[in-house]
Structure formats: C-alpha cells, structure tokens
C-alpha cells in the first residue's frame, strides 16, 4: 500500500517522495506534502488593507482617467454606497450619475 498521498491534480495514487517534494509520474505534478494548504482570502480590501462591504463610503486616492470618455475622477472624490462585484479587486459605484467600476487599489475607506 502506498504511504504517500494521492496527487491533488490528477488523483492518481502512483506518487513517490524524491527527498524534498512529492512527485506524480503520471501527470508530472510536484508538491510539498507537508505544506499546509491555505484557502485564499476572498475579502475585498482597499489600498490600506481594510475590508470593504456593500454600502461602504470610500475615497479615491489618485486621479483616474475614465476609459472611453474625457472624464477624470479627481483624488479625494468621496464615493458613497459602493457595491461589490464578483471580482474581489473591483467595486461598482456611481459618480456624477455614471455607473463606474473602480479598482480597490485606488480606494481607501
């Protein structure tokens, strides 16, 4: 019986330890079996690392040119009532009546 874990990529049990990594010869995947797998943090965060939620008010930290228009969002613009999107790096909001998607790296709470 194989004392090594199954391959996380192809689920085959034909794995072996080569001294530093566990290897699957079937698909060629290598991984550290002793490493603790962490789940990625999917919480949207502003430029300072503060978590964002629906309805937050944020401030723009940099002048931003809006693609496809001559509009510029000035630094210090206060944006009220943001809406989170499926992408954790973007929020949907309204500025001057226009619906705009902004990157969270340009916002602060």
Rosetta blueprint (number, residue, H / E / L):
1 X L
2 X L
3 X L
4 X L
5 X L
6 X L
7 X L
8 X L
9 X L
10 X L
11 X L
12 X L
13 X L
14 X L
15 X E
16 X E
17 X E
18 X L
19 X L
20 X L
21 X L
22 X E
23 X E
24 X E
25 X L
26 X L
27 X L
28 X L
29 X L
30 X E
31 X E
32 X L
33 X L
34 X L
35 X L
36 X L
37 X L
38 X L
39 X L
40 X L
41 X L
42 X L
43 X L
44 X L
45 X E
46 X L
47 X L
48 X L
49 X L
50 X L
51 X E
52 X L
53 X L
54 X L
55 X L
56 X L
57 X L
58 X E
59 X E
60 X E
61 X L
62 X L
63 X L
64 X E
65 X E
66 X L
67 X L
68 X L
69 X L
70 X L
71 X L
72 X E
73 X E
74 X L
75 X L
76 X L
77 X L
78 X E
79 X E
80 X L
81 X L
82 X L
83 X E
84 X E
85 X L
86 X L
87 X L
88 X L
89 X L
90 X E
91 X E
92 X E
93 X E
94 X E
95 X E
96 X L
97 X L
98 X E
99 X E
100 X E
101 X E
102 X E
103 X E
104 X H
105 X H
106 X H
107 X E
108 X E
109 X L
